[in-house]
Amino acid sequence: MLIVIKVGGSILGEGVHPNIFEDLKAVASTNKVILVHGGGKEVTEVAEKLGKEQKFVVSPEGIRSRYTDWETVVIYNMVMSGKINKEIVTTLQRVGIPAVGLSGVDGGLIRAERKKKLIIVDERGRKRIIDGGYTGKIKYVDAALLNLLLRNYLPVISPVALGDEYELLNVDGDRAAAYVAGSVKADKVIFLTDVQGLILDGRLVEKISAAEAKNLLPKIGFGMEKKVLAAVEAVEMGVKESVIASGLSESPISTALKGEGCTVIYGG
């Protein structure tokens, strides 16, 4: 089985959660695995320490994202690719997993189109058009490069993409995982976060079709809405199942693969 796993920044904290990587070792011993990671909270912390205030915007669809000017994308790449990525690779090596870390820039792994303009909703609920900065819309993932690495390694990918003019671009980690999974025709993509899955009206949604999940997007709050959107996109690109699960539980990946205590999104 080929599995793509997204490790959210919310469960990385100051260091990686040991349960995830011990479980990952067991899963990787019998499956091919690709890991995509986030780390937005740490990007914000480092940027503010460097005196660079971080701004966040909301799209008309209710999707909240970081506004990325040039200084921010440089910091974003430094923290994601230089710090968090290597910490994860180091931990994987320590537990005996042959990992190789790379960003979407390396080998042109993730190519994206720079967004020229962004439509946002301001504090008063009015729509505005602003410069797109250095945020990218993913258009291509090099599956051949990943398949080559998968022969001997577990790839660990930071969500930084290469633009048409060879500039660094910030791309959302969840959606990067979806596009990676779609490009390699993964059997499953697992989004690990700090909650069990999609919670509606106080109850965990255990199983839902991609079409139903898409219709629910306007009702889902900040943070989870991007995971559900990415999960739906992955299924639409041919991934058999998307799973949103807690990375804080015992054996989180194995549990998610069984579809226990999580949200499973399937085609239809």
C-alpha positions in Angstrom: 0.0 0.0 0.0 1.2 3.6 -0.7 0.3 6.1 2.0 0.8 9.8 2.2 0.7 11.2 5.7 0.4 14.9 6.6 1.7 15.8 10.0 0.1 19.1 11.2 2.1 21.8 12.8 -0.4 21.7 15.7 1.0 18.3 16.9 4.7 19.1 16.2 4.9 21.7 19.0 8.4 22.2 20.3 9.4 18.7 19.2 7.9 15.7 17.4 5.4 13.5 19.2 7.1 10.1 19.9 4.0 8.1 19.2 3.8 9.2 15.6 7.3 8.1 14.7 7.3 4.8 16.5 4.0 4.0 14.8 5.3 5.3 11.5 8.3 2.9 11.7 5.9 -0.1 12.0 3.7 1.1 9.2 6.6 1.9 6.9 8.0 -1.6 7.4 5.2 -3.0 5.3 4.1 0.0 3.2 5.5 2.8 1.1 5.1 6.1 2.9 5.5 9.7 2.0 5.4 12.3 4.8 4.3 15.9 4.3 4.6 18.3 7.2 3.3 21.7 8.4 4.6 24.1 11.0 2.8 27.3 10.5 2.7 28.2 14.2 6.5 28.0 14.4 6.9 30.1 11.3 4.8 32.8 13.0 6.8 32.6 16.2 10.2 32.9 14.4 8.9 35.7 12.1 7.7 37.7 15.1 11.0 37.2 16.9 12.7 38.6 13.8 10.4 41.6 13.9 8.2 40.6 10.9 4.6 40.8 11.8 2.4 38.1 10.3 -0.9 38.8 8.6 -3.7 36.4 7.9 -6.5 36.8 5.4 -9.8 35.1 4.8 -11.2 34.2 1.4 -14.9 34.6 0.4 -15.2 30.8 0.9 -14.1 31.2 4.5 -10.6 29.8 4.0 -8.0 31.5 6.3 -4.4 31.7 5.2 -1.1 33.5 5.8 -0.5 36.6 3.7 3.0 36.0 2.2 5.1 38.9 1.1 8.8 38.3 0.1 10.3 38.6 3.6 7.6 36.2 4.9 8.3 33.6 2.2 12.0 33.7 3.0 11.3 33.1 6.7 8.7 30.4 5.8 11.2 28.5 3.7 13.9 28.9 6.4 11.7 27.5 9.1 9.8 24.8 7.1 12.7 23.5 5.0 15.7 24.3 7.1 14.5 23.7 10.7 11.3 21.6 10.9 12.1 19.3 8.0 15.5 18.4 9.3 14.3 17.9 12.8 11.8 15.3 11.5 14.4 13.6 9.3 16.8 13.4 12.2 14.1 11.8 14.4 13.2 9.3 11.7 16.9 8.4 11.2 17.2 7.9 15.0 14.3 5.3 15.0 15.8 3.5 12.1 13.8 4.9 9.2 15.8 5.8 6.1 14.4 9.3 5.5 15.3 12.0 3.0 14.2 15.5 3.5 13.3 17.9 0.7 11.1 20.8 -0.1 8.9 21.3 -3.1 11.6 23.4 -4.6 14.2 20.5 -4.7 14.2 18.9 -8.2 11.2 21.0 -9.0 9.1 18.5 -7.0 6.1 20.9 -6.5 5.5 23.5 -9.1 3.0 26.2 -8.5 1.5 29.3 -10.1 2.0 32.5 -8.2 -1.3 34.1 -7.4 -1.3 37.6 -8.9 -4.3 38.8 -6.9 -6.2 37.6 -3.8 -9.9 38.3 -3.1 -10.3 38.6 0.6 -13.1 39.5 3.1 -12.1 42.3 5.5 -13.1 42.8 9.1 -16.3 44.5 8.0 -17.3 41.6 5.8 -16.5 43.5 2.6 -14.7 41.9 -0.4 -11.4 43.4 -1.4 -8.7 42.6 -4.0 -5.1 42.7 -2.8 -1.8 41.7 -4.3 -1.2 38.0 -4.3 2.3 38.2 -2.8 4.2 34.9 -2.8 1.4 32.4 -2.4 1.1 29.6 -4.9 -1.6 27.5 -6.5 -0.2 24.0 -7.0 -0.3 22.8 -10.6 2.2 19.9 -10.7 3.9 17.3 -8.5 6.8 15.2 -9.9 5.6 11.7 -9.2 8.6 10.2 -11.0 11.0 11.8 -8.5 8.9 10.5 -5.6 8.7 7.0 -7.0 12.5 7.0 -7.5 13.0 8.0 -3.8 10.4 5.5 -2.6 12.6 2.6 -3.8 14.9 3.1 -0.9 13.8 6.1 1.2 10.9 7.7 3.0 10.5 11.2 1.6 9.8 14.0 4.0 8.4 17.1 2.2 8.1 20.7 3.3 5.3 22.7 1.6 7.4 25.2 -0.3 6.9 25.3 -4.1 8.8 26.6 -7.1 7.0 29.2 -9.2 7.0 29.8 -12.9 9.8 32.4 -12.5 11.7 30.1 -10.2 10.6 32.0 -7.1 9.8 30.5 -3.7 6.1 30.1 -3.1 4.1 29.3 0.1 1.6 26.5 -0.5 -0.7 25.1 2.1 0.6 21.9 3.7 -2.7 20.0 3.7 -3.3 20.8 0.0 0.3 19.9 -0.8 -0.3 16.5 0.8 -3.4 16.1 -1.3 -1.6 16.9 -4.5 1.3 14.6 -3.6 -1.1 11.8 -2.9 -3.0 12.4 -6.1 0.2 12.5 -8.2 1.5 9.1 -6.9 -2.0 7.5 -7.0 -1.8 6.8 -3.2 -4.2 4.3 -1.7 -4.7 6.6 1.3 -3.8 10.0 2.5 -3.9 10.6 6.3 -4.2 14.1 7.8 -2.9 14.0 11.4 -4.0 16.9 13.6 -4.9 17.6 17.2 -8.5 16.5 17.1 -10.2 13.2 16.2 -11.5 14.5 12.9 -14.4 16.5 11.6 -16.8 17.4 14.4 -20.3 18.6 13.5 -22.9 19.5 16.2 -20.6 18.1 18.8 -20.3 14.6 17.2 -17.5 13.0 15.2 -18.3 12.4 11.5 -16.9 8.9 11.1 -17.6 8.4 7.3 -18.7 10.8 4.6 -18.6 11.0 0.8 -16.4 13.6 -0.9 -19.5 15.2 -2.4 -21.2 15.5 1.0 -18.0 16.9 2.6 -17.7 19.5 -0.1 -21.2 20.8 0.5 -20.4 21.1 4.2 -17.3 23.3 3.7 -19.1 26.6 4.5 -20.2 25.3 7.9 -16.7 24.1 9.0 -14.5 26.4 11.1 -11.0 27.8 10.5 -8.3 25.1 10.4 -10.5 22.1 9.8 -12.0 23.6 6.6 -8.6 23.4 4.8 -8.1 19.8 5.9 -11.6 18.8 4.6 -11.0 20.7 1.3 -7.6 18.9 0.9 -9.2 15.5 1.7 -11.9 16.1 -0.9 -9.4 17.2 -3.5 -7.3 14.1 -2.9 -10.3 11.8 -3.5 -11.2 13.8 -6.6 -7.6 13.2 -7.9 -8.0 9.4 -7.5 -6.9 8.6 -4.0 -9.1 5.9 -2.6 -9.6 7.3 0.9 -8.8 10.5 2.8 -8.6 10.2 6.6 -8.6 13.0 9.2 -7.4 11.7 12.5 -5.7 12.7 15.8 -2.0 12.4 15.9 -2.0 12.5 19.7 -3.5 9.1 20.2 -1.7 5.8 20.8 -0.5 4.4 17.4 -2.2 7.2 15.5 -1.3 6.0 12.0 -2.2 2.4 12.5 -5.5 3.4 14.1 -6.3 5.8 11.2 -5.6 3.1 8.6 -8.2 1.0 10.3 -10.7 3.9 10.2 -11.2 3.9 13.9 -12.0 7.1 15.9 -11.5 9.3 12.9 -13.2 10.8 9.8 -13.0 8.8 6.6 -13.8 10.6 3.3 -14.4 8.4 0.3 -15.3 8.9 -3.4 -18.9 9.5 -4.4 
